Amino acid sequence: MPDDWQRALAVVAHPDDLEYGCAAAIAVWTDAGREVSYVLATRGEAGIDTLEPARCGPLRELEQRASAAVVGVSEVAFLDHADGVIEYGPALRRDIAAAIRRYRPELVITLNHRDTWGGTAWNTPDHVAVGRATLDAAGDAGNRWIFPELTDQGLEPWDGVRWVAVAGSSSPTHAVDATAGLERAVRSLLEHRTYIEALTDEDPQTYARTLLTGFAEETGKRFGNRPAVAFELFPR
Ligand SMILES: [Zn+2]
């Protein structure tokens, strides 16, 4: 991965999207003094079958903030789109472009925007919408005339995004050695306790560790046999 940058912004659909793999890389970056901020399109309020959205949303927001803090991220913003039915379109692009103008990142991170995770494992419409809109908004943010209302709000164009890095891609091009961040990534995922307890009967510790270590080792096979987080990098 390129390392000549100072600020990154990660834009994803749901609480936990960054914790299923990507957070290990984020821990490595914040250790090196880089600033990373999170923007989430939703509060993940439709994510737990046994918990109604009005109670689920605030809880998952708290878990996401705790989870971000474990890997050195203190800025977490929510765009308040509706979980499960996020619509790709100008409204979503504008909200993400506004965030890019606010945080002025050189690197933007998002999650797999393609229909599948590779093979026949179908992706969710929220990930597809947010991933695509983020790739698009990296350009929108630099154009004064696409969303002129943002300039009126004091958000000047930011044409400084140099790369959009897509996590969870089935065609990764770059990777980060995740060794130093893996332990915190496990703790970061464990902060989504309500979600994990509803998801599996397994011991949460075992669940998180087995899953993240497995992902990192599998990814590492392509990248020098060290635990890794991989991205598909779109230079701009
Ligand atoms: Zn998700």
py3Dmol code that shows the C-alpha trace and the ligand (Angstrom):
import py3Dmol

protein = """\
ATOM      1  CA  MET A   1       0.000   0.000   0.000  1.00  0.00           C
ATOM      2  CA  PRO A   2       1.163   3.554  -0.567  1.00  0.00           C
ATOM      3  CA  ASP A   3       2.299   5.124   2.705  1.00  0.00           C
ATOM      4  CA  ASP A   4       2.964   8.726   1.669  1.00  0.00           C
ATOM      5  CA  TRP A   5      -0.252  10.083   3.136  1.00  0.00           C
ATOM      6  CA  GLN A   6      -1.425  11.580   6.432  1.00  0.00           C
ATOM      7  CA  ARG A   7      -5.250  11.455   6.523  1.00  0.00           C
ATOM      8  CA  ALA A   8      -7.651   8.622   5.673  1.00  0.00           C
ATOM      9  CA  LEU A   9     -11.429   8.475   5.737  1.00  0.00           C
ATOM     10  CA  ALA A  10     -13.257   5.146   5.880  1.00  0.00           C
ATOM     11  CA  VAL A  11     -16.825   5.198   4.551  1.00  0.00           C
ATOM     12  CA  VAL A  12     -18.992   2.122   5.075  1.00  0.00           C
ATOM     13  CA  ALA A  13     -22.657   1.181   5.392  1.00  0.00           C
ATOM     14  CA  HIS A  14     -22.900  -0.391   8.864  1.00  0.00           C
ATOM     15  CA  PRO A  15     -21.356  -0.620  12.316  1.00  0.00           C
ATOM     16  CA  ASP A  16     -18.996  -3.673  12.157  1.00  0.00           C
ATOM     17  CA  ASP A  17     -18.194  -3.364   8.406  1.00  0.00           C
ATOM     18  CA  LEU A  18     -14.673  -2.146   9.219  1.00  0.00           C
ATOM     19  CA  GLU A  19     -14.169  -4.593  12.065  1.00  0.00           C
ATOM     20  CA  TYR A  20     -14.512  -7.723   9.922  1.00  0.00           C
ATOM     21  CA  GLY A  21     -10.907  -7.454   8.705  1.00  0.00           C
ATOM     22  CA  CYS A  22      -9.990  -3.861   7.937  1.00  0.00           C
ATOM     23  CA  ALA A  23      -9.417  -2.604  11.509  1.00  0.00           C
ATOM     24  CA  ALA A  24      -6.054  -4.390  11.782  1.00  0.00           C
ATOM     25  CA  ALA A  25      -4.696  -2.145   9.023  1.00  0.00           C
ATOM     26  CA  ILE A  26      -6.221   0.904  10.665  1.00  0.00           C
ATOM     27  CA  ALA A  27      -4.461   0.104  13.954  1.00  0.00           C
ATOM     28  CA  VAL A  28      -1.143  -0.125  12.093  1.00  0.00           C
ATOM     29  CA  TRP A  29      -1.776   3.256  10.463  1.00  0.00           C
ATOM     30  CA  THR A  30      -2.799   5.120  13.629  1.00  0.00           C
ATOM     31  CA  ASP A  31       0.292   3.650  15.372  1.00  0.00           C
ATOM     32  CA  ALA A  32       2.342   5.400  12.690  1.00  0.00           C
ATOM     33  CA  GLY A  33       0.714   8.731  13.561  1.00  0.00           C
ATOM     34  CA  ARG A  34      -1.815   8.834  10.725  1.00  0.00           C
ATOM     35  CA  GLU A  35      -5.284  10.285  11.241  1.00  0.00           C
ATOM     36  CA  VAL A  36      -8.168   7.982  10.356  1.00  0.00           C
ATOM     37  CA  SER A  37     -11.860   8.937  10.620  1.00  0.00           C
ATOM     38  CA  TYR A  38     -14.974   6.814  10.131  1.00  0.00           C
ATOM     39  CA  VAL A  39     -18.212   7.717   8.394  1.00  0.00           C
ATOM     40  CA  LEU A  40     -21.119   5.256   8.546  1.00  0.00           C
ATOM     41  CA  ALA A  41     -24.128   5.585   6.298  1.00  0.00           C
ATOM     42  CA  THR A  42     -26.425   3.958   8.908  1.00  0.00           C
ATOM     43  CA  ARG A  43     -26.465   3.033  12.579  1.00  0.00           C
ATOM     44  CA  GLY A  44     -27.064  -0.621  11.695  1.00  0.00           C
ATOM     45  CA  GLU A  45     -30.501  -0.425  13.269  1.00  0.00           C
ATOM     46  CA  ALA A  46     -31.914  -3.315  11.190  1.00  0.00           C
ATOM     47  CA  GLY A  47     -29.028  -5.659  11.990  1.00  0.00           C
ATOM     48  CA  ILE A  48     -30.315  -7.608  15.010  1.00  0.00           C
ATOM     49  CA  ASP A  49     -33.463  -9.691  14.631  1.00  0.00           C
ATOM     50  CA  THR A  50     -34.323  -9.686  18.335  1.00  0.00           C
ATOM     51  CA  LEU A  51     -33.881  -5.934  18.839  1.00  0.00           C
ATOM     52  CA  GLU A  52     -36.237  -3.321  17.410  1.00  0.00           C
ATOM     53  CA  PRO A  53     -34.540  -0.569  15.361  1.00  0.00           C
ATOM     54  CA  ALA A  54     -35.344   2.279  17.768  1.00  0.00           C
ATOM     55  CA  ARG A  55     -33.347   0.519  20.507  1.00  0.00           C
ATOM     56  CA  CYS A  56     -30.817  -1.142  18.240  1.00  0.00           C
ATOM     57  CA  GLY A  57     -29.530   1.990  16.455  1.00  0.00           C
ATOM     58  CA  PRO A  58     -28.291   3.907  19.527  1.00  0.00           C
ATOM     59  CA  LEU A  59     -26.747   0.756  20.984  1.00  0.00           C
ATOM     60  CA  ARG A  60     -24.840  -0.062  17.827  1.00  0.00           C
ATOM     61  CA  GLU A  61     -23.658   3.530  17.558  1.00  0.00           C
ATOM     62  CA  LEU A  62     -22.102   3.212  21.032  1.00  0.00           C
ATOM     63  CA  GLU A  63     -20.515  -0.114  20.127  1.00  0.00           C
ATOM     64  CA  GLN A  64     -19.099   1.388  16.929  1.00  0.00           C
ATOM     65  CA  ARG A  65     -17.545   4.328  18.789  1.00  0.00           C
ATOM     66  CA  ALA A  66     -15.936   1.964  21.329  1.00  0.00           C
ATOM     67  CA  SER A  67     -14.747  -0.244  18.511  1.00  0.00           C
ATOM     68  CA  ALA A  68     -13.139   2.681  16.668  1.00  0.00           C
ATOM     69  CA  ALA A  69     -11.396   3.869  19.843  1.00  0.00           C
ATOM     70  CA  VAL A  70      -9.626   0.493  20.195  1.00  0.00           C
ATOM     71  CA  VAL A  71      -7.761   1.106  16.916  1.00  0.00           C
ATOM     72  CA  GLY A  72      -7.017   4.769  17.585  1.00  0.00           C
ATOM     73  CA  VAL A  73      -9.980   6.376  15.788  1.00  0.00           C
ATOM     74  CA  SER A  74     -11.886   9.077  17.667  1.00  0.00           C
ATOM     75  CA  GLU A  75     -13.880  10.662  14.822  1.00  0.00           C
ATOM     76  CA  VAL A  76     -16.995   8.634  13.978  1.00  0.00           C
ATOM     77  CA  ALA A  77     -19.879  10.250  12.071  1.00  0.00           C
ATOM     78  CA  PHE A  78     -23.235   8.836  10.973  1.00  0.00           C
ATOM     79  CA  LEU A  79     -25.103   9.913   7.837  1.00  0.00           C
ATOM     80  CA  ASP A  80     -28.503   8.558   8.934  1.00  0.00           C
ATOM     81  CA  HIS A  81     -29.480   6.680   5.820  1.00  0.00           C
ATOM     82  CA  ALA A  82     -31.872   3.783   6.475  1.00  0.00           C
ATOM     83  CA  ASP A  83     -30.277   0.421   7.254  1.00  0.00           C
ATOM     84  CA  GLY A  84     -31.062  -2.248   4.666  1.00  0.00           C
ATOM     85  CA  VAL A  85     -32.526   0.109   2.085  1.00  0.00           C
ATOM     86  CA  ILE A  86     -29.707   2.573   1.391  1.00  0.00           C
ATOM     87  CA  GLU A  87     -30.298   4.029  -2.060  1.00  0.00           C
ATOM     88  CA  TYR A  88     -27.440   4.646  -4.440  1.00  0.00           C
ATOM     89  CA  GLY A  89     -27.938   8.095  -5.935  1.00  0.00           C
ATOM     90  CA  PRO A  90     -27.157  11.806  -5.710  1.00  0.00           C
ATOM     91  CA  ALA A  91     -28.300  12.147  -2.062  1.00  0.00           C
ATOM     92  CA  LEU A  92     -25.853   9.475  -0.898  1.00  0.00           C
ATOM     93  CA  ARG A  93     -23.051  10.818  -3.119  1.00  0.00           C
ATOM     94  CA  ARG A  94     -23.622  14.304  -1.758  1.00  0.00           C
ATOM     95  CA  ASP A  95     -23.479  13.172   1.887  1.00  0.00           C
ATOM     96  CA  ILE A  96     -20.236  11.261   1.283  1.00  0.00           C
ATOM     97  CA  ALA A  97     -18.755  14.127  -0.760  1.00  0.00           C
ATOM     98  CA  ALA A  98     -19.574  16.451   2.159  1.00  0.00           C
ATOM     99  CA  ALA A  99     -17.698  14.144   4.541  1.00  0.00           C
ATOM    100  CA  ILE A 100     -14.700  13.998   2.184  1.00  0.00           C
ATOM    101  CA  ARG A 101     -14.635  17.794   2.024  1.00  0.00           C
ATOM    102  CA  ARG A 102     -14.844  18.005   5.818  1.00  0.00           C
ATOM    103  CA  TYR A 103     -12.046  15.507   6.590  1.00  0.00           C
ATOM    104  CA  ARG A 104      -9.872  16.207   3.505  1.00  0.00           C
ATOM    105  CA  PRO A 105      -8.362  12.694   3.230  1.00  0.00           C
ATOM    106  CA  GLU A 106      -5.711  11.580   0.773  1.00  0.00           C
ATOM    107  CA  LEU A 107      -6.820   7.961   1.154  1.00  0.00           C
ATOM    108  CA  VAL A 108     -10.478   6.914   1.168  1.00  0.00           C
ATOM    109  CA  ILE A 109     -11.396   3.411   2.293  1.00  0.00           C
ATOM    110  CA  THR A 110     -14.638   1.614   1.603  1.00  0.00           C
ATOM    111  CA  LEU A 111     -16.049  -1.912   1.464  1.00  0.00           C
ATOM    112  CA  ASN A 112     -16.663  -4.182  -1.508  1.00  0.00           C
ATOM    113  CA  HIS A 113     -18.982  -2.440  -3.989  1.00  0.00           C
ATOM    114  CA  ARG A 114     -19.443  -5.440  -6.289  1.00  0.00           C
ATOM    115  CA  ASP A 115     -22.461  -7.737  -6.517  1.00  0.00           C
ATOM    116  CA  THR A 116     -20.638 -10.685  -4.911  1.00  0.00           C
ATOM    117  CA  TRP A 117     -17.759 -11.358  -2.510  1.00  0.00           C
ATOM    118  CA  GLY A 118     -16.327 -13.537  -5.299  1.00  0.00           C
ATOM    119  CA  GLY A 119     -17.954 -16.669  -6.661  1.00  0.00           C
ATOM    120  CA  THR A 120     -21.613 -16.917  -5.704  1.00  0.00           C
ATOM    121  CA  ALA A 121     -21.497 -15.263  -2.267  1.00  0.00           C
ATOM    122  CA  TRP A 122     -23.999 -12.449  -2.826  1.00  0.00           C
ATOM    123  CA  ASN A 123     -23.139  -9.018  -1.377  1.00  0.00           C
ATOM    124  CA  THR A 124     -25.766  -6.847   0.341  1.00  0.00           C
ATOM    125  CA  PRO A 125     -27.368  -3.906  -1.506  1.00  0.00           C
ATOM    126  CA  ASP A 126     -26.192  -1.484   1.225  1.00  0.00           C
ATOM    127  CA  HIS A 127     -22.519  -2.378   0.688  1.00  0.00           C
ATOM    128  CA  VAL A 128     -22.904  -2.092  -3.078  1.00  0.00           C
ATOM    129  CA  ALA A 129     -24.603   1.315  -2.808  1.00  0.00           C
ATOM    130  CA  VAL A 130     -22.145   2.806  -0.322  1.00  0.00           C
ATOM    131  CA  GLY A 131     -19.059   1.361  -2.038  1.00  0.00           C
ATOM    132  CA  ARG A 132     -20.071   2.720  -5.435  1.00  0.00           C
ATOM    133  CA  ALA A 133     -21.162   6.086  -4.042  1.00  0.00           C
ATOM    134  CA  THR A 134     -17.838   6.414  -2.208  1.00  0.00           C
ATOM    135  CA  LEU A 135     -15.821   5.710  -5.355  1.00  0.00           C
ATOM    136  CA  ASP A 136     -17.930   8.363  -7.117  1.00  0.00           C
ATOM    137  CA  ALA A 137     -17.906  10.885  -4.272  1.00  0.00           C
ATOM    138  CA  ALA A 138     -14.093  10.943  -4.245  1.00  0.00           C
ATOM    139  CA  GLY A 139     -14.450  12.798  -7.561  1.00  0.00           C
ATOM    140  CA  ASP A 140     -17.591  14.748  -6.626  1.00  0.00           C
ATOM    141  CA  ALA A 141     -15.813  16.220  -3.599  1.00  0.00           C
ATOM    142  CA  GLY A 142     -13.359  18.023  -5.862  1.00  0.00           C
ATOM    143  CA  ASN A 143     -15.934  19.537  -8.221  1.00  0.00           C
ATOM    144  CA  ARG A 144     -17.330  22.891  -7.144  1.00  0.00           C
ATOM    145  CA  TRP A 145     -20.377  22.617  -9.390  1.00  0.00           C
ATOM    146  CA  ILE A 146     -21.746  19.124  -8.750  1.00  0.00           C
ATOM    147  CA  PHE A 147     -23.149  19.854  -5.259  1.00  0.00           C
ATOM    148  CA  PRO A 148     -22.948  23.655  -5.021  1.00  0.00           C
ATOM    149  CA  GLU A 149     -24.984  23.642  -1.794  1.00  0.00           C
ATOM    150  CA  LEU A 150     -21.954  22.150  -0.012  1.00  0.00           C
ATOM    151  CA  THR A 151     -19.859  25.218  -0.786  1.00  0.00           C
ATOM    152  CA  ASP A 152     -22.697  27.360   0.608  1.00  0.00           C
ATOM    153  CA  GLN A 153     -22.359  25.345   3.831  1.00  0.00           C
ATOM    154  CA  GLY A 154     -18.684  26.274   4.012  1.00  0.00           C
ATOM    155  CA  LEU A 155     -17.384  22.956   2.661  1.00  0.00           C
ATOM    156  CA  GLU A 156     -14.849  23.946   0.033  1.00  0.00           C
ATOM    157  CA  PRO A 157     -13.991  21.450  -2.730  1.00  0.00           C
ATOM    158  CA  TRP A 158     -11.319  18.879  -1.836  1.00  0.00           C
ATOM    159  CA  ASP A 159      -9.522  17.443  -4.823  1.00  0.00           C
ATOM    160  CA  GLY A 160      -6.852  15.741  -2.734  1.00  0.00           C
ATOM    161  CA  VAL A 161      -8.101  12.143  -2.697  1.00  0.00           C
ATOM    162  CA  ARG A 162      -5.313  10.137  -4.316  1.00  0.00           C
ATOM    163  CA  TRP A 163      -6.639   6.631  -3.847  1.00  0.00           C
ATOM    164  CA  VAL A 164      -9.844   4.813  -2.976  1.00  0.00           C
ATOM    165  CA  ALA A 165      -9.016   1.485  -1.333  1.00  0.00           C
ATOM    166  CA  VAL A 166     -11.762  -1.154  -1.413  1.00  0.00           C
ATOM    167  CA  ALA A 167     -11.623  -3.698   1.406  1.00  0.00           C
ATOM    168  CA  GLY A 168     -13.198  -7.139   1.010  1.00  0.00           C
ATOM    169  CA  SER A 169     -12.604  -7.131  -2.742  1.00  0.00           C
ATOM    170  CA  SER A 170     -12.215 -10.468  -4.478  1.00  0.00           C
ATOM    171  CA  SER A 171      -9.544  -8.857  -6.703  1.00  0.00           C
ATOM    172  CA  PRO A 172      -7.143  -7.196  -4.239  1.00  0.00           C
ATOM    173  CA  THR A 173      -4.124  -5.367  -5.635  1.00  0.00           C
ATOM    174  CA  HIS A 174      -2.381  -4.152  -2.455  1.00  0.00           C
ATOM    175  CA  ALA A 175      -2.009  -5.216   1.171  1.00  0.00           C
ATOM    176  CA  VAL A 176      -0.923  -4.040   4.604  1.00  0.00           C
ATOM    177  CA  ASP A 177       1.100  -6.227   6.965  1.00  0.00           C
ATOM    178  CA  ALA A 178      -1.459  -6.613   9.760  1.00  0.00           C
ATOM    179  CA  THR A 179       0.756  -8.389  12.317  1.00  0.00           C
ATOM    180  CA  ALA A 180       1.004  -5.450  14.717  1.00  0.00           C
ATOM    181  CA  GLY A 181      -2.704  -4.610  14.494  1.00  0.00           C
ATOM    182  CA  LEU A 182      -4.294  -8.048  14.669  1.00  0.00           C
ATOM    183  CA  GLU A 183      -4.755  -8.235  18.447  1.00  0.00           C
ATOM    184  CA  ARG A 184      -6.478  -4.844  18.546  1.00  0.00           C
ATOM    185  CA  ALA A 185      -8.601  -5.821  15.543  1.00  0.00           C
ATOM    186  CA  VAL A 186      -9.916  -8.756  17.568  1.00  0.00           C
ATOM    187  CA  ARG A 187     -10.726  -6.467  20.510  1.00  0.00           C
ATOM    188  CA  SER A 188     -12.265  -3.964  18.121  1.00  0.00           C
ATOM    189  CA  LEU A 189     -14.632  -6.588  16.694  1.00  0.00           C
ATOM    190  CA  LEU A 190     -15.473  -7.755  20.232  1.00  0.00           C
ATOM    191  CA  GLU A 191     -16.834  -4.284  21.023  1.00  0.00           C
ATOM    192  CA  HIS A 192     -19.794  -5.221  18.772  1.00  0.00           C
ATOM    193  CA  ARG A 193     -20.878  -7.501  21.577  1.00  0.00           C
ATOM    194  CA  THR A 194     -24.650  -7.195  21.183  1.00  0.00           C
ATOM    195  CA  TYR A 195     -24.377  -7.959  17.495  1.00  0.00           C
ATOM    196  CA  ILE A 196     -22.026 -10.921  17.940  1.00  0.00           C
ATOM    197  CA  GLU A 197     -24.055 -12.441  20.778  1.00  0.00           C
ATOM    198  CA  ALA A 198     -27.164 -12.328  18.592  1.00  0.00           C
ATOM    199  CA  LEU A 199     -25.239 -13.772  15.655  1.00  0.00           C
ATOM    200  CA  THR A 200     -23.546 -16.825  17.144  1.00  0.00           C
ATOM    201  CA  ASP A 201     -23.672 -19.200  20.115  1.00  0.00           C
ATOM    202  CA  GLU A 202     -19.901 -19.477  20.014  1.00  0.00           C
ATOM    203  CA  ASP A 203     -17.793 -17.798  22.698  1.00  0.00           C
ATOM    204  CA  PRO A 204     -17.321 -14.223  21.355  1.00  0.00           C
ATOM    205  CA  GLN A 205     -13.544 -14.275  22.012  1.00  0.00           C
ATOM    206  CA  THR A 206     -13.090 -17.509  20.103  1.00  0.00           C
ATOM    207  CA  TYR A 207     -15.406 -16.337  17.326  1.00  0.00           C
ATOM    208  CA  ALA A 208     -13.592 -13.017  16.770  1.00  0.00           C
ATOM    209  CA  ARG A 209     -10.083 -14.421  17.041  1.00  0.00           C
ATOM    210  CA  THR A 210     -10.656 -17.430  14.805  1.00  0.00           C
ATOM    211  CA  LEU A 211     -12.368 -15.369  12.147  1.00  0.00           C
ATOM    212  CA  LEU A 212      -9.900 -12.469  11.954  1.00  0.00           C
ATOM    213  CA  THR A 213      -6.779 -14.610  12.263  1.00  0.00           C
ATOM    214  CA  GLY A 214      -8.172 -16.860   9.523  1.00  0.00           C
ATOM    215  CA  PHE A 215      -8.895 -13.940   7.177  1.00  0.00           C
ATOM    216  CA  ALA A 216      -5.469 -12.368   7.762  1.00  0.00           C
ATOM    217  CA  GLU A 217      -3.603 -15.633   7.228  1.00  0.00           C
ATOM    218  CA  GLU A 218      -5.585 -16.520   4.123  1.00  0.00           C
ATOM    219  CA  THR A 219      -4.934 -13.051   2.671  1.00  0.00           C
ATOM    220  CA  GLY A 220      -1.260 -13.300   3.643  1.00  0.00           C
ATOM    221  CA  LYS A 221      -0.771 -16.310   1.371  1.00  0.00           C
ATOM    222  CA  ARG A 222      -0.805 -13.898  -1.566  1.00  0.00           C
ATOM    223  CA  PHE A 223       1.285 -11.257   0.179  1.00  0.00           C
ATOM    224  CA  GLY A 224       4.506 -12.743   1.544  1.00  0.00           C
ATOM    225  CA  ASN A 225       2.912 -15.134   4.072  1.00  0.00           C
ATOM    226  CA  ARG A 226       2.456 -12.550   6.793  1.00  0.00           C
ATOM    227  CA  PRO A 227      -1.004 -11.777   8.209  1.00  0.00           C
ATOM    228  CA  ALA A 228      -2.425  -9.124   5.911  1.00  0.00           C
ATOM    229  CA  VAL A 229      -5.370  -6.904   5.111  1.00  0.00           C
ATOM    230  CA  ALA A 230      -5.861  -6.547   1.368  1.00  0.00           C
ATOM    231  CA  PHE A 231      -7.400  -3.785  -0.707  1.00  0.00           C
ATOM    232  CA  GLU A 232      -8.268  -3.171  -4.324  1.00  0.00           C
ATOM    233  CA  LEU A 233      -6.723   0.215  -4.954  1.00  0.00           C
ATOM    234  CA  PHE A 234      -8.274   2.739  -7.328  1.00  0.00           C
ATOM    235  CA  PRO A 235      -5.802   5.597  -7.912  1.00  0.00           C
ATOM    236  CA  ARG A 236      -7.235   8.953  -8.849  1.00  0.00           C
TER     237      ARG A 236
END
"""
ligand_1 = """\
1
ZN
Zn -22.367 -4.360 6.480
"""
view = py3Dmol.view(width=600, height=400)
view.addModel(protein, "pdb")
view.setStyle({"model": 0}, {"cartoon": {"style": "trace"}})
view.addModel(ligand_1, "xyz")
view.setStyle({"model": 1}, {"stick": {}})
view.zoomTo()
view.show()
